[in-house]
Amino acid sequence: MLDSDERQSAEAMTSQFADKPVPQFWDGEKLLGKEVSRSLGIEPERAAWDIYLFYAPDAEWTEKGLPPPAKVIVQAMGVVVGGKGTLPPKGDQSRLPKWYEGRADIVGEQSELAALLTAIAVPFVEQYRSGRTVPRPKSTAGDGRSPTL
């Protein structure tokens, strides 16, 4: 998702997964990243990448686009950022990228990413296993679709 990304480099990287059932796709126009940004209420010119989205089992991608995720974290500017309510704020919030101000909090350092993902994923999955539901995020764009990132 960098301007320097090239198809040839991406195809070479996929060879690392040739023996695993991991689908790989090239999106040179960053269409998916732009749609993710749009669904998060961020200007679509800023394509989202290094992002982890958690959707309810009934979430559907319709002709209107991606639905808002129930939970979201993203690696940005050397920190891990979570949508409001995803995880408690942690660390120096002045490092929060400007485009996330008012929508997200720094929730940890990149070195903590695996633990942060586990802290979200385990209770998220358990809520659905037990029949409890995860509250839907509130809109920040006024359209009823955008989550709090």
N, C-alpha and C positions, 0 to 999 in steps of 0.2 A: 504494500500500500504506500510505498514511497515513490516519489517522482522518478527515482532511478531504477525502480523495479522493471524488469524486462521479462518477456515471455520465456526466453531461452533459460534464464536463471531459474524461473519458477518450475519449468519442466525438469531441469536437472535436480532440483530439490525433491520433486515427487518420486524420484528413483529410490529415495530412502525408504519409501513406504510401498514399494512394488510388491512385496510379499504379504501385505496386509490389506484387509478390505476397507481402506480409507480413501474415499473419493476425493479427488483434487480437481479444482477448476481454476481456470485463468479468467480474470475479470479486469482486463486492461483498462477499461473505462471506469472502473470502480463503482459500477452500478449498485451492487449489493451494499457496499459501504455507505454510499450516498442515501440509499433507502433506509438503512438502519439509522443513520443520522436524522433523517426526516421523521422517522417514527419516534425518535427520542426528543423531538422538538429542537434540534440543533440545525443550523443552516445546512442544507443538503450539499453545498459545495465542499464542506468539511467531511470527507468520507471517514466513517468510523472503522477502526481496525484495532486489533489486540483487545477485543471486547468480549465479554461473557454475558450472555443473555439467558435468563431463566423464564420459561413460559409455562403457563398453566396447561394441563393436558387438553383443554378445550380451545386453546388459542388457534386461530386460523389466519392464514395469509390469504386475503381476498383481493378483489380487483382494486380495492381502496389502498392496498399496500400492507406492509407488516403491521401486526398489532403491537401495542406497547408491551414490553416484557413485565413480568411481575417483579423481577429483581434484575439488577444490572451492575456489573463492575467493569472497569476499563483501565488499562495501563496507559498513563499519560504523563509526559514530562517527568519521568523518573519516579512516579508514585502510582499507587492504586487508588482509583476514584470510584466511589459507589453512589448510585442514585440515593437521594434522601430516603432514609428508612431501611436501606439495604443492610448496612452494618453501622455500628456507632462510629462517629468521627474519631480520628486518631492522628496525632502529630500536628505539625505546623500547617494550619489551614491557609496561610498566606502563599503556600506553594500551589494552591489549586489553580489550574488553568482558567483564564478569564471566561472562556465560553461555557464553563460549568458553574460559574458563580450563581448562587441562589437555587441551584438544581441538584447539587451533589456535594459530597464531602470527601476529603482525603480519608481513606479507611486503613491505609497501611503503606508499607514500602514494597517495592517490586520483589525483594527477597522473601517477602511473606505471602506471595501470590497463592501458592499451593494451599497454605493454611487458611487463607481468606476464602478461597473457592470452597474448601471443605466446610467452613463455617456457614456458608450460604447453602450449599448443595444438600448436606445431610438433613438439616431441618426442613428444607423445601421438599425434598422427596418424602420424608416422613409425614409431612402434613397431608400429602395426597394419598399416601398409603393408608393413613388412618381415617381418611374421609373428610378431614378438616380442609378448609379452603384457605388460600393465601389472599389477603386483601389486594384488590386491584390498585395500581398506582393512580394518584390524582393527576389530572391534566395540568400542565404549566402553560399550554398554548391556547387554552380556551376551546379546543376542538373536541374534548372528551377522549382523545386517543393518546396523547403524548404523556409519557411517564415523567418522573421527576428528575431526569438527568439532563 
